[in-house]
Amino acid sequence: MKAIRVHQHGGPDVLAYENVEIAEPGPGEVRVRNRAIGVNFVDVYLRRGSYPPPQFPFTPGKEGAGEVISVGPGVEGFKPGDRVVYAEALGAYAEEHNVPAHVLVHLPDDIGFETGAAMMLKGLTAQYLLRRTFRVGAGHIILVHAAAGGVGLILTQWAKHLGATVIGTVGSAEKADLARANGADHVIDYGKENFVARVREITEGKGVDVVYDGIGKLTFEGSLDSLRPFGHFVSFGAASGPIAPFDITILATKGSLYATWPLLPTHLARRDDVLAMSKDLFDVVASGAVKIPVHARLPLAEAAEAHRRLEGRQTTGAMVLLPDRVREV
């Protein structure tokens, strides 16, 4: 089969499209024929070496959707032909993937493979950010950085569904229009405006209840300054680089703030949570309250181009890779 392999850390050009052998699924594994594969910034972190991979060479990618080919020993609840979707299973940039059954769930019939592949990692991230890390509800005012990005668009729609007022930051007029179209009440172009000053203006000096920050280094201080007393700073990415070490007493001086960086794998450690969080996501998508926009589709062989677009901030919504074998069917 064909897969993307990384033999050393580096730029997008280290993503090699190769023939590889795949073993039979082991205990607790399910072999999936990928119909679509999600592209996420965590894939870039692994390629660069910001997050260490388990070994070299490795196949990047953590989410996909497709059909069960076979099941390994001890697996129950899945059979060949089942439509499935998964997240947090390294090795997704491939035509086929042996996925731990722990993170595999059945894909509802009314959700297509491309949508499924685009929604799991980003959608489950939005789920724990909105429903577990800080439980957003009616009356809350939230700030979402990169509101036109993959996670940002889901966060914005879902938060509006929950009754919150959403302030979003974006990097262009086009992205501002997209954020508004997906429910943002106020949109700030950080290239033209000081987002802290605008947040204070919008909230009449009070600040927001929670900031969801996937940008990192460039937005950290401003995010803290945008919060009300006892507000929550929630980091879930570092697209601009890692946040520098800081004196924790700054949280006290800026209003007795809370700061956290939760990770999806921790939330998916229990099978019951995998199922419950997935159901929550499927339900809100099925209701129409949250739409999963797939704005770019590329062949699996062009994974390097997908990474260039992602790192160049040229993307909005979600991007998926399509295996050649699937594209030919």
C-alpha positions in Angstrom: 0.0 0.0 0.0 1.0 3.7 -0.3 1.7 5.8 2.8 3.5 9.0 3.8 6.7 8.3 5.7 9.0 10.7 7.6 12.7 9.5 8.0 14.0 12.7 9.6 12.7 15.9 11.0 12.4 18.9 8.7 10.2 20.9 6.4 7.3 19.6 4.3 9.7 18.0 1.8 10.6 15.3 4.3 7.1 13.8 3.7 7.9 10.9 1.4 5.2 9.0 -0.5 6.3 5.4 -0.4 5.2 1.8 -0.8 5.0 0.2 2.7 4.0 -3.2 4.1 1.2 -3.4 6.7 1.0 -6.2 9.2 -2.1 -8.0 10.2 -4.0 -6.1 12.9 -2.7 -7.1 16.4 -4.7 -7.6 19.6 -7.1 -4.7 20.1 -6.6 -3.3 16.6 -8.8 -2.9 13.6 -7.6 -2.5 10.0 -9.3 0.4 8.3 -9.2 1.3 4.6 -9.0 5.1 4.8 -11.5 6.9 2.6 -10.4 10.3 3.8 -7.7 11.5 6.2 -7.7 14.7 8.4 -4.8 17.2 8.3 -4.0 18.9 11.6 -1.3 21.2 13.0 -0.2 18.4 15.4 1.0 16.6 12.2 3.3 19.6 11.6 4.6 19.5 15.2 5.5 15.8 14.8 7.2 16.4 11.4 9.2 19.3 12.8 10.2 17.5 15.9 8.3 19.8 18.3 6.6 16.7 19.5 8.8 13.6 19.5 7.5 10.7 17.3 7.7 7.2 18.7 10.4 6.2 16.1 11.8 6.8 12.7 10.5 6.3 10.1 7.0 7.1 11.1 3.7 7.8 9.3 2.0 11.1 10.4 -1.6 11.8 10.8 -4.0 11.1 13.7 -7.5 11.0 12.2 -9.3 9.4 9.4 -12.5 7.8 8.2 -13.2 4.7 6.2 -14.3 1.1 6.3 -13.2 -1.9 8.4 -11.2 -4.5 6.5 -10.5 -6.9 9.4 -10.3 -7.0 13.2 -7.5 -8.3 15.4 -7.8 -10.7 18.4 -10.0 -9.6 21.2 -11.8 -6.9 19.3 -15.6 -6.8 19.7 -18.2 -4.5 18.2 -16.6 -4.0 14.8 -16.8 -6.2 11.6 -15.6 -5.9 8.0 -17.6 -3.3 6.1 -18.4 -1.1 9.1 -18.2 2.7 8.4 -15.8 4.0 11.1 -13.9 7.1 12.1 -11.1 7.7 14.6 -8.8 10.3 16.2 -5.5 10.1 18.1 -4.2 7.1 16.2 -0.8 7.9 14.7 -0.3 6.6 11.2 -3.3 7.9 9.4 -1.5 9.3 6.3 -1.9 5.9 4.5 -4.2 3.9 2.4 -4.8 1.5 5.2 -4.2 1.8 9.0 -4.3 -0.5 11.9 -6.2 1.6 14.4 -6.5 0.8 18.2 -10.2 -0.2 18.7 -10.1 2.0 21.8 -10.3 5.2 19.7 -12.4 3.8 16.9 -16.1 4.6 16.7 -18.9 3.9 14.2 -19.6 6.7 11.7 -23.3 7.6 11.5 -24.8 6.9 8.1 -25.7 10.6 7.6 -22.1 11.8 7.9 -19.8 11.3 4.9 -16.2 10.1 5.0 -14.7 13.5 4.3 -16.7 15.2 7.0 -15.9 12.4 9.4 -12.2 12.6 8.7 -12.3 16.4 9.1 -14.3 16.5 12.3 -12.9 14.1 14.9 -9.7 15.6 16.2 -10.8 19.2 15.8 -14.4 18.4 16.9 -13.4 16.4 20.0 -11.0 19.1 20.8 -13.8 21.7 20.7 -16.0 19.3 22.8 -13.6 19.1 25.7 -12.7 22.8 25.5 -16.4 23.9 25.6 -17.9 21.2 27.7 -15.1 20.0 30.1 -12.3 22.6 30.4 -14.6 25.5 30.8 -18.3 24.7 30.5 -19.6 27.4 28.2 -23.3 28.4 28.5 -25.7 31.2 28.0 -24.4 34.6 29.0 -20.7 33.8 28.7 -18.5 36.0 26.5 -15.6 34.0 24.9 -12.6 34.9 22.8 -11.6 32.5 20.1 -8.2 33.1 18.4 -7.9 31.9 14.7 -11.7 31.8 14.6 -11.7 30.9 10.9 -9.4 27.9 11.4 -10.4 24.3 11.7 -11.0 24.2 15.4 -12.0 27.9 15.5 -15.0 27.5 13.2 -16.3 24.5 15.2 -15.7 26.4 18.5 -17.6 29.4 17.2 -20.6 27.5 16.0 -20.9 25.3 19.0 -20.4 28.2 21.5 -23.2 30.1 19.7 -25.4 27.0 20.0 -24.7 27.0 23.7 -25.8 30.6 24.0 -22.4 32.4 24.3 -21.3 35.6 22.8 -18.3 34.9 20.6 -15.5 37.3 19.8 -13.1 35.9 17.2 -9.7 37.0 15.9 -8.6 36.5 12.3 -5.8 37.5 10.0 -7.6 38.8 6.9 -10.9 40.2 5.6 -11.8 36.9 3.9 -11.3 35.1 7.2 -13.4 37.7 9.0 -16.3 37.1 6.6 -16.0 33.4 7.2 -16.0 33.8 11.0 -19.1 36.0 10.9 -20.8 33.5 8.6 -20.2 30.8 11.2 -21.7 32.8 14.1 -19.0 35.1 15.5 -20.7 38.1 17.0 -17.6 40.3 16.8 -14.6 39.8 14.6 -11.2 41.4 15.1 -8.5 41.5 12.3 -5.4 41.4 14.5 -3.3 42.7 11.6 -5.3 46.0 11.7 -6.5 46.3 15.3 -5.2 45.7 18.8 -7.3 42.8 19.9 -6.9 43.6 23.6 -8.2 47.1 23.1 -11.1 45.9 21.0 -12.1 43.2 23.5 -12.1 45.7 26.3 -14.3 48.0 24.1 -16.7 45.2 23.2 -17.1 44.0 26.8 -17.3 47.6 28.2 -14.0 47.1 30.1 -15.0 43.8 31.8 -13.1 41.3 29.7 -14.1 37.8 28.6 -14.9 34.7 30.6 -12.5 32.4 28.7 -9.9 32.7 25.9 -9.3 29.7 23.6 -5.8 30.2 22.3 -4.3 27.9 19.7 -1.8 30.6 18.5 0.6 30.6 21.5 3.6 32.9 21.7 2.2 35.9 19.8 -1.1 36.0 21.6 -0.3 34.8 25.2 0.1 38.2 27.0 -2.8 39.8 25.1 -5.0 36.8 25.9 -4.4 37.3 29.6 -5.1 41.0 29.3 -8.4 40.2 27.6 -9.8 38.2 30.6 -12.1 39.3 33.3 -11.1 38.6 36.9 -11.1 34.9 37.6 -11.2 34.3 33.8 -9.8 31.2 32.1 -6.9 31.2 29.7 -7.1 27.9 27.8 -4.2 27.0 25.5 -4.5 24.2 23.0 -1.8 24.9 20.4 1.2 27.0 19.5 0.9 27.9 15.8 3.2 31.0 16.3 5.6 29.1 18.6 5.6 27.9 22.2 4.7 30.2 25.0 7.8 31.3 26.9 8.2 30.3 30.5 6.5 32.8 32.8 6.2 33.7 36.4 3.0 32.1 37.7 2.3 35.1 39.9 1.4 37.0 36.7 -2.0 35.2 36.9 -2.6 36.8 40.3 -1.6 40.3 39.3 -3.8 40.1 36.2 -7.0 39.2 38.0 -6.6 35.8 39.8 -6.7 34.0 36.5 -6.8 30.4 35.7 -4.5 28.9 33.0 -4.4 25.4 31.6 -3.3 23.4 28.6 -5.5 20.3 28.3 -4.7 17.5 25.8 -7.1 15.4 23.8 -5.4 12.1 24.6 -6.0 12.6 28.3 -9.7 13.1 27.7 -9.8 9.9 25.5 -8.0 7.7 28.0 -11.3 6.0 29.0 -13.3 4.2 26.4 -16.5 5.5 28.0 -15.3 9.0 27.4 -14.4 8.3 23.8 -18.0 7.1 23.1 -19.6 9.9 25.1 -17.6 12.7 23.6 -18.1 11.3 20.1 -21.8 11.1 20.6 -21.9 14.7 21.8 -20.1 15.8 18.6 -22.2 13.6 16.3 -25.4 14.9 17.9 -24.5 18.6 17.5 -23.4 18.0 13.9 -26.6 16.0 13.1 -28.7 18.8 14.6 -27.2 21.3 12.1 -26.0 23.6 14.8 -22.4 22.8 13.8 -21.3 22.3 10.2 -17.9 20.9 9.4 -16.5 22.9 6.4 -14.0 20.9 4.2 -12.4 23.7 2.3 -9.5 21.8 0.7 -9.1 18.3 -0.7 -5.7 17.0 -1.8 -4.4 13.6 -2.9 -2.5 11.7 -0.2 0.7 12.0 -2.4 0.5 15.8 -2.0 0.7 15.8 1.8 3.7 18.1 1.6 1.6 20.8 -0.1 -1.1 20.4 2.5 1.6 21.1 5.2 2.9 24.1 3.3 -0.6 25.6 3.2 -1.2 24.9 6.9 2.1 26.5 8.0 1.5 29.4 5.7 -1.8 30.2 7.3 -3.4 29.7 3.9 -6.2 27.5 5.2 -9.6 28.0 6.6 -11.8 25.3 8.0 -10.6 21.7 7.4 -8.4 20.0 4.9 -8.4 16.4 4.0 -6.1 14.0 2.1 -7.7 11.4 -0.3 -5.8 8.2 -0.9 -5.3 7.5 -4.6 -6.8 4.0 -4.4 -10.0 5.6 -3.0 -10.0 8.4 -5.5 -9.9 5.9 -8.3 -12.9 3.9 -7.1 
